[in-house]
Amino acid sequence: MAVSGTSGTSGSSTSGVTGSTSGIANNFDQFLTLLTTQLKNQSPLDPLDTNQFTAQLVQFAGVEQQLRTNETLGSLLSLSAAGTATNAVGFIGATVTADGTTTRLINGKADWKVNMASAGTATITIKDSKGSVVQTLTKTLTAGDQTYSWDGSTSVGTAAPDGEYSITIDAKNVAGESVTAKTQISGVVDGVDFTSSIPMLKIGSISIPIDKVKSVVRSE
């Protein structure tokens, strides 16, 4: 029987049953062993009700099946995570666009995609990676999608070095009311970080969650 593999670990029948690696839900011999063991050890003056004992075994089998289901789900999640990781690697070399405020200044040029709820005047503040303000200016923006380009010039007239810079837009419409200005960034993915639960696409030191990507363009 399935319990024979446990010989030598204990002299009792109960230990032989618990030591088996086969599951009760798909091992009829083990079911019978448990049944006979229970019958042998019950008090003749107060025997266990057969229906109660059967119900206990059915409950035990149900719990075991649930545990196996959980293991299967865990395996499926692992496979899904592996598939996501594989897909993330496929972004390397592609130009992606995602919601964000930080982009890279390269050779005196940095671009942000801006969406204005309505036309108006915007105070644009640009900061470096340390949070220091390098440029503040006022510009008229139209309603809808547009691109704001910065040439890297600072407020003191010098050229900012290449690196990561963030933008803040405080916009008001023609009536002087505050309006929302959404920004997006884009760049070529040069790496992937898997340390978090969601793979992060890397554009230099900028991290973009893979589920926040809005568009992907790959050069031929």
Salt bridges, closest charged atoms under 4 A:
ASP99 OD2 - LYS214 NZ 3.46
ASP111 OD2 - LYS109 NZ 3.89
GLU164 OE2 - ARG104 NE 3.31
ASP190 OD2 - ARG104 NH1 3.93
